[in-house]
Amino acid sequence: QTREHALLAYTLGVKQLIVGVNKIDNTEPPYSEARFNEIKKEVESYVKKVGYNPKAVAFVPISGWHGDNMIEESSKMPWYKGWATEKMQQKQVQKANGKTLLESLDAILPPEDLQTN
């Protein structure tokens, strides 16, 4: 399903992507760094094949049920150092970083054709 969504988004012209790795509380063991890294590696490979630059994609481990890393940083994942992205806009690299899903949403750049100078 993730692959279909990434391909569909790219096909429809979506330029920026955020990957929320949900149900991180339901891994074995709960909040597993190894499982997050495994999923991240697999999805990074796929989004690259689709046409996205993996450096421009924020990967955030979240628990929607418990609210971990949604709005505030979770204390249950001390291993998670946060996401960092590099996106090109108007021929300049725009860097952003954070730890939560909300911060990754705030880092989405407005479409270039809608920006006013």
WOCOR-V773916 format. One record per backbone hydrogen bond with DSSP energy under -1.0 kcal/mol. NH is the residue of the N-H (numbers start at 1). CO is the residue of the C=O. If there is no record, write none. Layout:
# WOCOR-V773916
nh;co
NH;CO
NH;CO
This chain:
# WOCOR-V773916
nh;co
5;1
6;2
7;3
8;4
9;5
10;6
11;7
12;8
13;10
14;9
19;58
21;60
22;20
24;62
26;23
31;24
36;32
37;33
38;34
39;35
40;36
41;37
42;38
43;39
44;40
45;41
46;42
47;43
48;44
49;45
50;46
51;47
52;47
56;53
57;54
60;19
62;21
63;68
67;63
69;72
70;67
80;77
83;98
85;96
86;55
87;94
89;92
92;89
94;87
96;85
98;83
101;69
102;70
104;100
105;101
106;102
107;103
108;105
114;111
